[in-house]
Amino acid sequence: MKVVGLLLAPWLALAFCVGAAAPRTILFDAGQNVGRVFVADARAKAGTAPGELPHVDGIRPATAKDAPDEPTFTAAGLGLGVSLGRWAAANGSATIEPEKGRDRAICTFHRLIPFGIYSVFVGNIAHPHAALVPLDGSGLHDSFQASIRGWARLTTLTARPLTRADVLVLVFHADGESHGRSPGNLDADAAEQLFARV
């Protein structure tokens, strides 16, 4: 019995490692995130949107009940140049492949804002108020421009292995510029469009 145990232990360990290293695919979604953008409302006063996002007078957080042709704005009132329906229609996926102590993330997106500038960041559900960090750790390889049809693909190595507590966050840069290690000013010229729980 002892000999069998010694023979089985390495096999079980190998099986566990192989299973842990299997690629996995996660989905990005915007349906639960429309409140991160705003629509015009002359009666609305400055306040704080879900996620402790302060906003100016004249706009309020969008809801699923708002008309899909409503123009969208950042928390500072900067127009995003896209309707609420188009904003909420965005989607994507990411395949996470373990690679040499890190992960390779292959992200594909559809129905983004045509020619929009985007970056992918990592948040953590255990620390929702912590600053977002670039997917690649440096901010050098986590940004891209969507095509005329709103399609994009990003492949990059993560700074560390992603965990189940991580959330990938797709940030749209309304000012047309990526900001390296920073997502930009989410109160003014940037907006979180898609999320994917790892």
ABEGO torsion letter per residue (X at the ends): XAAAAAAAAAAAAAAAAAAAABBBBBBBBAAAAAAABBBBBAABBBBBBBGGBBBBBGBBBBBAABBAABBBBBAAGBBAGBBAAAAAABBBBBBBBBBGGBBBBBBBBBGBBBGBBBBBBBBBAABAABBBBBAAGAGAAABBBBBAAGBBBBBBBBABBBBAABBBBBBBBAAGBBAEABAEBAAAABBBABBBBX
